[in-house]
């Protein structure tokens, strides 16, 4: 049976290139374009923050201001529009709508971190729904992402069921990171004029949890990797929401994120000193030399260079790093480079280890995209010991650039890195189970043994990693299946 193309509204708090805080922005900037290439009419909607300039992105106002019922009365909202992708090729360009509210978004210079974030994103959700009546277009499904948009599937499944315009619109709710839930006092329901929303058993007394509400009310729910979808069903990883997730497990699944192959391509990347691909892989070695020079480390092609690109946070496994580095730099002949920023006590720890091994380690305690790319392109191994990782993209980028990942066996890491030992010599990296320094050290030792003693096997690991398809095209097909299923479930 040939299915008709779908109309899809993609809602997110951030999207590349307009506004970025984390990985959600990368997804929102890439996935809609991949879905559109499959023949579906997908459109993106985000808030218009003060950092988004209309002349920078060729944005134009659409229609007149429209009222949105919030607070004691109404908020008047402007809708502005542009495109995501090439404006010269309208077939590939995704229409983008930005919600302009002077009070809640357009005079703010950050995406998150305000005391009234709950009110701000309630305004965004209601505005997104109201804006549909201005457009000569109606979605078959709204794809809402994370707690900031949880109000939308909640409204659609309550008040929206009684509205002829909205009652046929299905919803998909994607959990990018369950740690951020948007829990706030129940007075938010008065502000949102949604006092009818029922308290959920997983919500703390006197609160509304927009992540939980989105999970409870959406037609379908997914996470950003199959393994993470299973992990959050457990009390240990469910962040207090596992009873609700277990209750809805028949409508929960995982779809692995991709990476943008145009943005992350060692054959065309202008930020690395020497470009290469699988066919010209020998050129990669010159990137290691350039990286060692930039980091002011001894230029030694024979010494394994381990890289790490990460926020310096406990959830990323920074609690394991100090003992692992003491072993790696003190007992093994190796070098280590890290780029990232985060909690001050991890900055202090990294600097403490660097002071002990100044000729073997270099730390760049900042976010630096260009340096990160050079680590992917020049390091031999990539360390990613996350305690929790819904999907992760760093390990996929590392493989794309021929850098062998050593990762903890959680979430999207285990879904993307094929352990070389478990695959009987046909893997793409190394994994370790159990969140301990000893387990991490064991996986690194396995990798280092092959690096030093089995050069052909090591080259095979690199080439296989570079050849795996982590592009958004495969993920987009899976999302289209979810949209179709959401529509079918909604109309039952």
Buried (B, 14 or more C-beta within 10 A) or exposed (E): EEEEEBBBBBBBBBBBEBBBEBBBBBBBBBBBBBBBBBEBBBBBBBBBBEEBEBEEBEBEEBEEEBEBEBBEEEBEBBBBBBBBBEEEEEEBBBBBBBBBBBBBBBEBEEBBEEEBBBBBBBBBBBBBBBBBEBBEEEBBBBBBBBBBBBBBBBBBBBBBEEEEEBEBBBBBBBBBBBEBBBBBEBEBBEBBBBEEBEBBEBBEEEBBBBBBBBBBBBBBBBBBBBBBBBBBBEEEBBBBBBBBBBBBBEBBBBBBBBBBBEBBBBEEBEEBBBBBBEEEBEBBBBBBBBBBEBBEBEEEEEBBBBBBBBBBBBBBBBBBBBBBBBBBBEEBEBBBBBBBBBEEEBBEBBEEBBEEBEEBBBBBBEEBEEBBBBBBBBBBBBBBBBBBBBBBBBBBBBBBBBBBBBBBBBBBBBBBBBBBEEEEEEBBBBBBEEBBBEBBBBBBBBBBEBBBEEEEEBEBBBEBBBEBEBBBBEBBEEBBEBBBBBBEBBEE
